[in-house]
Amino acid sequence: MLTRLKHIDTIVACDIANNVFHHTDLWFENGEILKIGPLDRIPDADYDCSDMIVYPGLINVHHHLYQYFTRNLRKVQDYTLFDWLKALYGVWKNINEKTVLLSSCAGMAELMRYGCTTCFDHHYVFPKDAGDLIAAQFEAAKVLGIRMHASRGSMDLSENDGGLPPDSVVQNVDGILKDTENAIRQYHDPNRFSMRRVVVAP
């Protein structure tokens, strides 16, 4: 599908030369930019962008989307980091697919509102019997149309071993590696312009 954004007031290219273009068109086809300026073709879709600024989508390189629904809990606002984590692990140990789906939708929608088109999320809390949390994130991204890089993190040290989280959200190393491999096999799309990728995280 050939699309034209026409009469754009300003295009900030963010290229090596720091080009800025004024009062021009932007053409793209199947997710790839073809040309800035006139093109002797008839578009399938045409959008008037007078008085608008176009710039490349921003990239959020570190997020914890599942935390969105607890970010305003009043009782933890003045806690130091470790106290904050310990208090919230008591809440996060109960997350499931629905919680992650809704938190991801809300968090990514907020990112998109401010021009972010790629979200790199570091998810590392996987409670037992919580369901497929990576699938929930990709479902949210698909609904919104944002590019999603899911970072499959993990924890293997519980409170009983000197760590911070409860036993119910930690895994042994073999389990972590198996689940990570499964996530890559099921969801990673290595193709150019992929909207869905899986990254191995700490």
LOMIBA-113641 format. One line per 10 residues: number of its first residue (from 1); their letters; for each residue x, y, z of N, C-alpha, C, O, CB. Coordinates in pm, whole numbers, plus 32768, in hexadecimal, padded with zeros to 4 digits. Glycine has a CB too. Example, Ala and Ser with C-alpha at 12.3 -4.5 7.8 and 13.67 -1.06 7.14 Angstrom:
# LOMIBA-113641
1> as> 8527:7DC7:830C:84CE:7E3E:830C:8528:7EB6:830C:8590:7EB4:834E:846B:7E41:8389 ~ 8505:7F1F:82C4:8557:7F96:82CA:850A:8003:8313:853D:8072:8324:8580:7FC4:823C
This chain:
# LOMIBA-113641
1> mltrlkhidt> 8055:7F88:8000:8000:8000:8000:8058:807D:8000:80AF:808D:8056:7FA0:8001:807B ~ 8041:80D3:7FA0:808D:814F:7F92:8043:81C0:7FDA:7FCE:81DB:7FBE:80A3:8172:7EFC ~ 8087:8200:8036:8049:8269:8087:8097:82EB:8079:8112:82EB:8075:8041:823F:811C ~ 804E:8359:8073:808D:83DD:806F:805C:8431:80E3:7FE4:843D:80FA:8071:8424:7FEA ~ 80BA:846D:812D:809C:84D8:818A:80BE:8558:8140:8133:8572:8126:80EC:84CA:8213 ~ 805B:85A8:811F:8074:861A:80C7:8070:869F:8111:802E:86AE:8179:8010:861B:8057 ~ 80B8:86FE:80D9:80BA:8788:810B:80EB:878F:819C:80BB:87E3:81E9:802F:87C6:8100 ~ 8148:8739:81C2:817D:873A:824B:81C4:87BF:8263:8215:87EA:8211:81DD:86C1:8264 ~ 81A7:87FE:82D3:81E8:887D:82F2:827D:8869:8305:82CE:88B1:82CA:81AA:88BC:8370 ~ 82A4:8807:8358:8332:87F0:8376:834C:875B:8388:8302:8717:83CF:835D:883E:83F6
11> ivacdiannv> 83B5:8729:8348:83E5:86A1:835F:846F:86AC:839E:84CB:86E3:8361:83E9:864D:82DA ~ 847D:8678:8416:84FF:8673:845A:8536:85E7:8440:8506:8585:847B:84F2:8692:84F7 ~ 859A:85DD:83EA:85C6:855A:83BA:8617:850A:8420:8617:848F:841E:8617:856B:833E ~ 865C:8551:8478:86B4:850D:84D9:8718:84B2:8492:8739:8447:84C4:8661:84BB:853E ~ 8747:84DD:841E:87AC:8490:83D6:8837:84C6:83F5:8845:8521:8447:8792:8495:833E ~ 889D:848F:83B7:8927:84B7:83D4:893D:854B:83B9:8988:858E:8400:8988:8463:8380 ~ 88FB:857F:8351:890C:860B:832C:88B0:8668:837A:88B3:86E2:8365:88F4:861D:8297 ~ 885C:8632:83D3:87FC:8683:8420:87A0:86D4:83C5:8785:8749:83E1:8845:86E0:847F ~ 8771:8697:835A:871B:86DC:82FC:8692:86FC:8338:8659:86AE:8383:8709:8689:827F ~ 8660:8773:8314:85D9:879C:8336:8598:87CB:82B4:85CE:8822:826F:85D7:880C:83A5
21> fhhtdlwfen> 8523:8792:8294:84DE:87B4:8218:845D:87FD:8239:841C:87E1:829D:84C2:8735:81C5 ~ 8438:885C:81E1:83C0:88AC:81F8:8361:88A1:8181:838C:889A:810E:83E4:893F:8213 ~ 82DF:88A1:81A0:8275:88A7:813B:828C:8840:80CC:82A0:8863:8058:826B:8934:80FE ~ 8289:87C3:80F3:82A5:8758:8093:8252:86DC:80B2:8202:86DC:8110:833B:8736:8093 ~ 8267:8673:8064:821D:85F6:8074:827B:8588:80A5:82F4:858D:8091:81DA:85CE:7FF0 ~ 823F:8525:80E4:8289:84AE:810D:823D:8434:80D8:81C6:8422:80F2:829A:84A7:81A9 ~ 8286:83E1:808E:8249:836A:8051:8281:82ED:8094:82F9:82E2:80AC:8263:8366:7FB9 ~ 8228:828D:80B2:8259:820E:80E3:81FE:819C:80B4:8188:81AF:8096:8262:820F:817D ~ 823B:8127:80AD:81F5:80B1:807B:821A:8039:80D0:8290:801A:80E3:8217:8098:7FE5 ~ 81B4:7FF4:8103:81C8:7F7C:8154:822C:7F94:81C6:8283:7F41:81E0:81FA:7F09:80FC
31> geilkigpld> 821C:8006:8209:826F:8024:827C:82F7:805F:825F:8343:807B:82BB:8282:7FAB:82C9 ~ 8319:8073:81E1:839D:80A8:81BD:8390:812E:8177:8341:813E:811A:83E8:8044:8163 ~ 83DF:8190:81A4:83DD:8214:8165:841A:820B:80D9:8488:81D6:80C8:842B:827C:81BC ~ 83D2:823E:8076:8402:823E:7FEB:8446:82C0:7FC6:84B0:82C0:7F87:838F:8224:7F8C ~ 8408:832F:7FEE:843D:83B0:7FC1:8404:8422:8014:8393:841D:8043:841D:83C7:7F2D ~ 8456:848A:8024:842A:8509:8058:8427:8568:7FE2:848E:857F:7FA2:8486:853E:80CD ~ 83B2:85A0:7FC5:83A5:85F7:7F51:8340:85BF:7EEE:82F6:8562:7F0F:842C:860B:7F0D ~ 833B:85F7:7E74:82D9:85CA:7E12:82FB:853F:7DDA:8370:851A:7DCF:82CF:862F:7D9F ~ 8293:84F5:7DB8:82A3:8470:7D7D:8235:845F:7D16:81C0:8477:7D33:829E:83FE:7DEA ~ 8259:8436:7C9D:81FA:842D:7C2F:81AC:83AA:7C35:81B3:8356:7BDB:8244:843A:7BA8
41> ripdadydcs> 8160:839B:7CA3:810B:8325:7CB3:808A:834F:7CF8:8085:83B8:7D39:8154:82B6:7D05 ~ 8025:82FF:7CEB:7FA4:831C:7D2C:7F9D:82C9:7DAC:7FA7:824E:7DA7:7F2B:82FC:7CCD ~ 7F8D:830A:7E1F:7F8B:82BF:7E9E:7F09:8272:7EB2:7E9F:8299:7E80:7FA1:831E:7F13 ~ 7F13:8204:7EFB:7E9B:81BA:7F23:7E57:8200:7F97:7DDD:81FB:7FA6:7EC0:8129:7F4B ~ 7EA7:8242:7FE9:7E71:828E:805B:7EB8:8315:805F:7F31:831E:804A:7E85:8240:80E4 ~ 7E6B:837D:8079:7EA0:8405:8072:7E72:8452:80EE:7DFA:8457:810B:7E72:844E:7FEF ~ 7ED1:848E:8137:7EAF:84D6:81B2:7EE9:8562:81AD:7F60:8576:8194:7EE3:848B:822F ~ 7E92:85C4:81C5:7EBD:864F:81C8:7EFE:866C:824F:7EBC:8663:82B7:7E46:86B1:81AC ~ 7F7C:8690:824F:7FC7:86A9:82CB:7FF4:873A:82D6:805C:8757:830F:8041:864D:82D4 ~ 7FA5:8793:829F:7FC2:8821:82AC:7FCA:8846:8340:7F7C:8815:8391:7F56:8876:8263
51> dmivypglin> 8028:889E:8361:803B:88CD:83EA:8067:885F:844A:8058:886C:84C3:7FBB:890C:841C ~ 809E:87F3:8413:80CE:8785:8469:8165:8773:845C:81A2:8796:83F7:8087:8701:8446 ~ 819E:873C:84C6:822D:871A:84C8:8239:8683:84C8:81F2:863E:8512:8275:8759:8546 ~ 8292:864D:8476:82AA:85BD:846F:833B:85A3:8497:8396:85E7:8467:828D:8585:83E0 ~ 834E:8542:84ED:83D5:851B:8516:83D6:8485:8531:836C:844B:8546:8404:856C:8594 ~ 844A:8446:8531:844E:83B6:854B:8417:8394:85D5:8421:83E3:8633:84DE:8382:853F ~ 83DB:831F:85DF:83A4:82F3:865E:8410:82E6:86C8:847F:82BB:86AB:835C:826E:864C ~ 83EE:830C:8741:844C:82FE:87B1:8451:826D:87DE:83F4:8220:87C7:8423:835B:8826 ~ 84BE:8248:881F:84D2:81C0:8850:84E7:81C4:88E6:8544:8205:8918:854A:817C:8809 ~ 8490:817F:892F:84A2:8170:89BF:84F9:80F4:89D4:84D0:8085:89B2:8418:8164:8A0A
61> vhhhlyqyft> 856F:8106:8A0C:85CF:8097:8A13:85CF:804E:8A99:861D:7FF0:8AAA:8658:80CB:89F8 ~ 857B:8076:8AF8:8576:802D:8B77:84F2:804B:8BBD:84D8:80BC:8BE7:85EE:8054:8BD2 ~ 84A0:7FE3:8BC7:841E:7FF4:8C05:8400:7F79:8C5B:843A:7F0E:8C46:83AF:800B:8B9A ~ 83A4:7F89:8CBB:836B:7F19:8D07:82D4:7F2D:8D02:8298:7F61:8D60:83A3:7F14:8D9C ~ 8298:7F03:8C95:820A:7F20:8C7E:81B0:7EE7:8CEB:814A:7F24:8D0D:81E0:7EE9:8BF9 ~ 81D2:7E74:8D22:817D:7E37:8D88:8172:7E8F:8E05:8114:7E80:8E54:81B2:7DAD:8DAE ~ 81D1:7EEB:8E17:81CF:7F42:8E8D:8171:7FB9:8E7D:815B:8005:8EDB:825B:7F75:8EA9 ~ 8139:7FC9:8E07:80E5:803E:8DEC:8072:8049:8E50:8051:80B6:8E7F:80AD:8037:8D5D ~ 8035:7FD6:8E70:7FBE:7FDB:8EC5:7FDD:7FF3:8F58:7F81:8006:8FA7:7F71:7F5C:8EB7 ~ 805C:7FF3:8F7E:807E:8010:900A:80D0:8090:9019:8103:80AC:9085:80CC:7F9B:9046
71> rnlrkvqdyt> 80DE:80DB:8FB1:813B:814D:8FB8:810D:81BE:9013:815E:8211:903C:8150:8183:8F2E ~ 808D:81C1:9032:805A:822B:908A:802E:81FA:9112:7FE1:823D:9157:7FE6:8270:9048 ~ 805E:8185:913B:803B:8157:91C2:807C:81B4:9228:80F6:81C2:922E:806A:80C4:91D9 ~ 8028:81F1:9277:8055:825D:92D0:80B8:822F:933B:8117:8275:935B:7FDE:829D:9312 ~ 80A0:81B8:9371:80EF:818D:93E4:8183:8178:93C5:81D6:8178:9420:80B6:810F:941B ~ 81A6:8166:9343:8232:8149:9322:827C:81C1:92E5:82F0:81B5:92BF:8239:80D4:92C2 ~ 823A:8232:92DA:8274:82A3:9290:82F6:82D7:92CD:834C:8308:9284:8210:8314:928B ~ 8307:82CC:934E:8380:8301:938E:83E4:8295:93B3:8446:82B0:93F9:835A:834F:9409 ~ 83CD:821B:9386:8428:81AE:93A7:84AA:81B8:9358:84AB:81EA:92E7:83E6:8127:938D ~ 8517:8189:9393:8593:8179:9346:8582:80FF:92EA:8522:80B3:92F9:860F:8167:93A5
81> lfdwlkalyg> 85DE:80EC:928C:85CC:8089:9222:85AE:7FFE:9257:854A:7FC1:9230:8646:8085:91CB ~ 8602:7FC9:92B0:85F0:7F3F:92DB:856F:7F2E:932C:852A:7EC9:931F:8668:7F12:932E ~ 854E:7F91:9380:84D0:7F8A:93CB:8459:7F92:936C:83F4:7F4E:937F:84C9:7FFC:9433 ~ 8465:7FE5:9308:83FD:7FF4:92A2:83E8:7F70:9259:8377:7F43:9249:8422:8064:923D ~ 8456:7F31:922E:844C:7EB2:91E8:840E:7E46:9240:83B4:7DFD:9214:84D6:7E85:91B9 ~ 843D:7E3C:92BC:8409:7DD3:9315:8373:7DE4:932E:8328:7D83:9330:8456:7DD4:939A ~ 8349:7E5F:9340:82BA:7E79:9357:8268:7E54:92DC:81FD:7E18:92E7:82A3:7F0C:937C ~ 829B:7E7A:9266:824D:7E63:91EC:8254:7DD3:91BA:81F8:7DA6:9175:827B:7EC0:9180 ~ 82BE:7D8C:91DA:82C0:7CFE:91B6:824A:7CB5:91F6:8218:7C53:91C0:8345:7CBC:91E0 ~ 821E:7CE5:926A:81A9:7CAC:92AB:812A:7CBE:925A:80CB:7C71:9268:8197:7CE9:9332
91> vwkninektv> 8128:7D25:9204:80B8:7D3D:91A9:80D1:7CF6:9124:807A:7CB2:90EF:80A2:7DD4:9192 ~ 814A:7D07:90EF:816B:7CD2:906B:816A:7C3A:9065:815D:7C01:8FF8:81F1:7D03:9041 ~ 8176:7BF7:90D6:8174:7B64:90D5:80EC:7B2F:90AA:80DD:7AB8:908E:8198:7B2D:915F ~ 8087:7B89:90A4:7FFF:7B60:907D:7FDB:7B86:8FEE:7F68:7B72:8FC6:7F9C:7B9E:90DB ~ 8039:7BBB:8FA1:8018:7BE1:8F18:7FF9:7B64:8EC5:8027:7AF6:8EE2:808C:7C33:8ED7 ~ 7FA9:7B7A:8E5C:7F88:7B0E:8E00:7F7C:7B49:8D73:7F9B:7BBE:8D5D:7F04:7AC6:8E2A ~ 7F50:7AF7:8D15:7F47:7B25:8C8A:7EEF:7BA2:8C7D:7F13:7BFF:8C35:7F0F:7AB6:8C30 ~ 7E7E:7BA4:8CC1:7E23:7C17:8CB4:7E64:7C96:8CEB:7E5A:7D00:8CAE:7D9E:7BFB:8CFE ~ 7EA5:7C8A:8D5F:7EE8:7CFF:8D98:7F52:7D35:8D39:7F5A:7DAE:8D23:7F29:7CDB:8E1F ~ 7FA2:7CDB:8D01:800E:7D05:8CA8:7FD6:7D3C:8C26:800B:7D9D:8BF0:806C:7C90:8C8B
101> llsscagmae> 7F6B:7D01:8BF3:7F2C:7D34:8B79:7EFC:7DC3:8B8D:7F19:7E1B:8B3C:7EB6:7CDA:8B50 ~ 7EB1:7DDB:8BFB:7E79:7E60:8C13:7EE5:7EC7:8C35:7EE0:7F39:8C07:7E12:7E5A:8C83 ~ 7F47:7E9F:8C86:7FB6:7EFA:8CA6:8005:7F1E:8C29:802D:7F90:8C17:8013:7EBB:8D0F ~ 801B:7EB9:8BD3:8066:7ED1:8B57:8019:7F2D:8AF9:8053:7F86:8ABB:8086:7E4C:8B11 ~ 7F96:7F17:8AEE:7F44:7F70:8A9A:7F4C:8000:8ACA:7F61:805C:8A7B:7EB1:7F40:8A98 ~ 7F3C:8012:8B4D:7F3E:809A:8B84:7FC8:80D9:8B75:7FD3:814C:8B4B:7F14:8099:8C17 ~ 8030:808F:8B96:80B8:80C4:8B8F:80E3:80E6:8B01:811E:814F:8AE9:8119:8062:8BC9 ~ 80C5:808C:8AA3:80ED:80A5:8A18:8099:8111:89D7:80CA:815C:8982:80E3:8024:89C7 ~ 8019:811A:89FE:7FC6:8186:89C8:7FFE:820E:89F4:7FFE:826D:89A7:7F33:8177:89F7 ~ 802C:8215:8A70:8069:8291:8AA0:80E8:82B1:8A52:8101:8324:8A2F:8089:8287:8B37
111> lmrygcttcf> 8139:824B:8A37:81B2:8262:89E7:818E:8297:895C:81C9:82F7:892C:8203:81DE:89DA ~ 812B:8258:891D:8104:8281:8896:80D0:8310:8893:80E5:8359:8833:8099:8222:885F ~ 808D:8336:88FD:8055:83BE:8904:80C2:8427:88F5:80AA:8494:88C0:800A:83D3:8989 ~ 8139:8406:8922:81A8:8466:891D:820E:8446:88B0:8280:8474:88B5:81ED:846B:89A3 ~ 81E5:83F5:884D:8238:83E2:87D6:8291:8368:87D7:82E6:835A:8780:828B:8457:87C4 ~ 827F:8310:8838:82D0:8297:883D:828F:822A:87E8:8218:820D:87F9:82E3:8267:88D0 ~ 82DB:81EE:878E:82A4:8186:8737:82E5:80FE:874D:82BB:809B:8711:82B4:81AF:86A6 ~ 834C:80F9:87A1:838B:8079:87C6:839B:8074:885D:83CF:80D0:889B:8415:8068:877F ~ 836C:8006:8898:8379:7FF2:8928:83D2:7F7A:8943:83B9:7F0C:8911:82EE:7FDF:8969 ~ 8439:7F8F:8990:8491:7F22:89BE:8472:7F0D:8A51:8493:7F60:8AA6:852D:7F44:89A7
121> dhhyvfpkda> 8431:7E9D:8A6F:8405:7E84:8AF8:8459:7E18:8B3A:846F:7DAD:8B00:8372:7E5D:8AFB ~ 8488:7E33:8BB3:84D4:7DD2:8C01:8477:7D94:8C67:845E:7DCD:8CD1:8551:7E14:8C46 ~ 8444:7D1D:8C46:83EB:7CD7:8CA1:8437:7C65:8CE4:8477:7C14:8CA1:836D:7CA1:8C57 ~ 842F:7C60:8D67:8480:7BFC:8DAF:8434:7BBB:8E22:846E:7B6B:8E6B:84FD:7C3C:8DE4 ~ 83B4:7BDB:8E35:8364:7BA0:8EA0:8303:7B3B:8E61:82A4:7B62:8E1C:8317:7C0E:8EF1 ~ 831B:7ABC:8E7A:82C9:7A52:8E41:8293:79F8:8EB1:82CB:798E:8ECC:831B:79FF:8DDB ~ 8225:7A22:8EF1:81ED:79CF:8F5D:81C0:7947:8F29:819A:7939:8EB5:8177:7A17:8F9E ~ 81C4:78E5:8F7E:8194:7861:8F59:80FF:7869:8F34:80B1:78AC:8F78:81AA:77FB:8FCC ~ 80DA:7824:8EC9:804E:781B:8E9B:8013:78A2:8E73:7F99:78B6:8E7A:7FF7:77DD:8F08 ~ 8068:7900:8E4A:8037:7984:8E20:800A:7986:8D8F:7FCB:79E7:8D64:80A3:79ED:8E35
131> gdliaaqfea> 8029:791E:8D43:8008:791C:8CB5:807C:794D:8C61:80EC:795E:8C93:7F8D:7970:8C9A ~ 8061:7964:8BE2:80CA:798E:8B84:80D2:7A26:8B81:8089:7A67:8B35:80AE:7955:8AF5 ~ 8129:7A5E:8BD1:8131:7AF0:8BE0:816F:7B33:8B67:814B:7BA4:8B46:8181:7B13:8C5C ~ 81CB:7AEF:8B24:8205:7B27:8AA9:819A:7B2E:8A3C:8194:7B90:89F2:827F:7AD2:8A79 ~ 8148:7AC8:8A32:80DA:7ACA:89D1:807C:7B3E:89ED:804B:7B7F:8990:808C:7A44:89D5 ~ 8061:7B59:8A6C:8009:7BC8:8A90:8043:7C4D:8A63:7FF9:7CA4:8A34:7FF1:7BCB:8B28 ~ 80C6:7C5D:8A70:8105:7CDA:8A44:80FC:7CEA:89AD:80DC:7D56:897B:8199:7CDD:8A70 ~ 8116:7C7E:8965:810E:7C87:88D3:807E:7C9F:88A4:8069:7CE1:883F:8146:7C09:8893 ~ 801D:7C69:88EB:7F92:7C82:88C9:7F71:7D16:88DA:7F2E:7D51:8885:7F34:7C2B:891F ~ 7F9F:7D51:8947:7F88:7DE0:895E:7FCA:7E34:88F0:7F8E:7E93:88BD:7FBF:7E0B:89E8
141> akvlgirmha> 8044:7E10:88CB:808B:7E5A:8863:8042:7E4F:87DD:803A:7EB0:8792:811B:7E26:8854 ~ 800D:7DD9:87C0:7FC4:7DC4:8742:7F46:7E19:873D:7F27:7E55:86D7:7FA1:7D2F:8730 ~ 7EFD:7E1D:87AD:7E83:7E6D:87B4:7EA1:7F00:8799:7E55:7F44:8754:7E3F:7E5C:883E ~ 7F10:7F31:87D1:7F33:7FBF:87C5:7F7F:7FE0:8745:7F7B:8053:8718:7F86:7FE8:883B ~ 7FC3:7F7E:870A:8012:7F97:8691:809B:7FCF:86AD:80D5:8013:8658:7FC9:7FF6:8638 ~ 80D1:7FB4:8723:8157:7FE2:8747:81BB:7F70:8733:8199:7EFB:8746:815B:8016:87DA ~ 8236:7F93:870E:82A0:7F2E:8702:82CE:7F07:878D:82E8:7F5E:87E0:8319:7F63:86AD ~ 82D6:7E85:87A7:82F4:7E54:882E:836F:7DF9:882D:8376:7D99:87E1:827B:7E08:8867 ~ 83CD:7E1A:8882:843E:7DC2:889D:842E:7D92:892E:8441:7DDF:898C:84CA:7E0B:8886 ~ 840C:7D13:893E:83F9:7CDB:89C3:847E:7CA5:89F5:84BC:7C4F:89B6:838C:7C6C:89C3
151> srgsmdlsen> 84A7:7CD7:8A66:8525:7CAC:8AA2:8506:7C47:8B0F:84D1:7C6B:8B78:8575:7D26:8ADA ~ 8527:7BC8:8AF6:8504:7B5D:8B53:856D:7B56:8BC2:85D5:7B17:8BB3:84F8:7AD4:8B09 ~ 854E:7B97:8C32:85A8:7B97:8CA4:8585:7B28:8D05:8533:7AD1:8CE5:85A5:7C1D:8CEB ~ 85C0:7B29:8D7A:85A7:7ABD:8DD9:85E1:7ADF:8E62:862F:7B3D:8E71:85E2:7A39:8DA6 ~ 85B8:7A91:8EC5:85F2:7A99:8F4C:8603:7A0A:8F80:85A9:79B7:8F73:8596:7AEF:8FAD ~ 8679:79EF:8FBC:8690:7969:8FF2:86BA:796C:9085:86E5:7906:90BC:86FA:7922:8FA0 ~ 86AD:79E1:90C4:86D6:79EF:9150:8660:7A28:919F:863D:7A9C:918E:8754:7A4B:915D ~ 8624:79D7:91F6:85AF:7A03:9243:85D8:7A3B:92CA:864E:7A3C:92EE:854C:798F:9256 ~ 8574:7A6A:9312:858C:7A9C:939B:85D4:7A34:93F1:862D:7A56:943E:8507:7AC3:93DD ~ 85AD:79B8:93E2:85E8:794D:9432:867B:7935:9412:86C5:78F9:9461:859B:78CC:941D
161> dgglppdsvv> 86A6:7965:939C:8733:7956:9373:8780:79D8:937E:87F1:79E1:934E:873A:7923:92E4 ~ 8744:7A3D:93BD:8788:7ABE:93CC:8760:7B25:9365:8799:7B92:9363:881A:7AA9:93C7 ~ 86FF:7B04:930D:86D1:7B63:92A8:865A:7BB3:92DB:863C:7BB2:9352:86AB:7B1A:9228 ~ 8617:7BF8:9281:85A5:7C4D:92A6:851C:7C10:928B:84C1:7C25:92DB:85AF:7CCE:925E ~ 8509:7BC7:921E:8482:7B99:91FD:8459:7B1B:9249:84AE:7AD2:927B:8477:7B7F:9169 ~ 83D5:7B03:9251:83A6:7A88:9290:83C3:7A0E:9238:83DE:7A1B:91C1:830F:7A91:92AD ~ 83BD:7999:9276:83DB:791D:922E:8385:790C:91B1:83B3:78D3:914D:83C6:78A6:9289 ~ 830A:793C:91B5:82AC:791E:9149:82CC:7961:90C5:828F:7940:9060:8223:7946:9173 ~ 832B:79BF:90C2:834D:7A00:9043:83DA:79E2:9013:8406:7A1B:8FB0:833C:7A95:9050 ~ 8421:798A:9057:84A8:7967:902A:84A4:78E0:8FE4:844A:788F:8FFA:850C:7965:90A0
171> qnvdgilkdt> 8509:78C9:8F90:8515:784C:8F46:85A4:781A:8F54:85FF:7868:8F71:84EF:785F:8EB0 ~ 85B6:7798:8F41:863F:7768:8F3A:8678:7784:8EAF:862D:77A0:8E52:8647:76D0:8F5B ~ 86FA:777C:8EA2:873C:77A5:8E25:870D:774F:8DB0:86F7:7784:8D42:87D4:779A:8E33 ~ 86FC:76CE:8DC4:86CE:7677:8D56:8643:76A1:8D27:8628:76A3:8CAF:86CC:75E4:8D83 ~ 85EB:76C2:8D86:8566:76F0:8D61:8568:7774:8D16:851E:7788:8CB6:8511:76FE:8DDC ~ 85BF:77CD:8D42:85CE:784F:8CFF:85FA:783C:8C6E:85C1:7877:8C13:8633:78A7:8D4A ~ 8660:77EA:8C5A:8695:77D3:8BD3:862C:7791:8B7A:861F:77B4:8B04:8713:777C:8BD9 ~ 85E3:7732:8BB0:857B:76EE:8B62:850D:774F:8B3A:84E4:7752:8AC6:853F:7679:8BB3 ~ 84DC:779F:8B99:8471:77FF:8B7B:84A0:786B:8B1A:8453:7898:8AC4:843F:783F:8BFB ~ 851D:7893:8B27:8554:78F8:8ACC:855C:78C1:8A3E:8536:7905:89DF:85E0:7925:8AFA
181> enairqyhdp> 858C:7847:8A32:8593:7807:89AE:8509:77F8:8971:84F7:780E:88FA:85D7:777D:89B9 ~ 84A6:77D2:89C3:841C:77C5:8992:83E4:784B:8963:839F:7851:88FD:83C2:778B:89FE ~ 8402:78B6:89AC:83D2:793B:8985:840C:7965:88FF:83C7:799D:88AB:83F5:79A3:89F0 ~ 848D:794A:88EC:84CD:796D:886D:848F:791C:87FB:8470:7952:8791:8565:7955:8874 ~ 847D:789B:8812:8447:7843:87AA:83B7:786C:8786:8393:786A:8710:844A:77B0:87D9 ~ 8368:788F:87E8:82DC:78AF:87CE:82C5:793A:8795:826E:794D:8740:828F:78A1:884C ~ 8312:799C:87C4:82EC:7A27:87A8:8350:7A7B:875B:832B:7AE2:8722:82D1:7A69:8827 ~ 83CE:7A52:8756:8433:7AA8:8716:8423:7AA7:867E:8420:7A3D:863F:84C0:7A7A:873C ~ 841A:7B1D:8646:8412:7B2D:85B4:848E:7B7B:8588:8496:7BF4:859F:838D:7B78:8589 ~ 84EF:7B37:8548:856D:7B7A:8524:8568:7BCB:84A3:85CC:7C07:847D:85D8:7B14:8518
191> nrfsmrrvvv> 84F6:7BCD:845F:84ED:7C0E:83DD:84FC:7CA6:83E6:84E1:7CE2:844D:8469:7BEC:839B ~ 8527:7CE1:8379:8532:7D72:836F:84A9:7DB1:8389:8443:7D80:835A:856A:7D9D:82E4 ~ 84A9:7E1E:83D3:842F:7E65:83F8:83D7:7E12:8456:835F:7E2D:8462:83E0:7E8A:837C ~ 8410:7DB0:8497:83C4:7D5D:84F4:8385:7DB3:8561:83C2:7E12:8593:841F:7CF3:8533 ~ 830A:7D91:8584:82C4:7DD6:85F0:82CD:7D8B:8673:8298:7DB7:86D9:8232:7DEA:85CB ~ 8313:7D17:8671:8313:7CC0:86E6:8399:7C77:86F1:83B9:7C21:869F:829F:7C5A:86DE ~ 83E5:7C9A:8756:8465:7C59:876D:8476:7C37:8800:843E:7C7A:8858:84D8:7CB2:873D ~ 84C4:7BCF:881A:84E1:7BA4:88A2:8577:7BB3:88BA:85C8:7B88:8868:84B3:7B12:88BB ~ 8599:7BEF:8929:8625:7C06:894E:863F:7BC0:89D3:85E9:7BC2:8A2B:8645:7C9F:8959 ~ 86B4:7B81:89E1:86D8:7B41:8A5F:870E:7BAC:8ABE:8764:7BFC:8A99:8741:7AD0:8A48
201> ap> 86DA:7BAA:8B39:86FF:7C13:8B98:8734:7BD5:8C19:8724:7B5D:8C2F:8685:7C6E:8BB6 ~ 8772:7C26:8C6E:87A3:7BF3:8CEF:8731:7BC0:8D47:8748:7B92:8DB7:87F2:7C61:8D3A
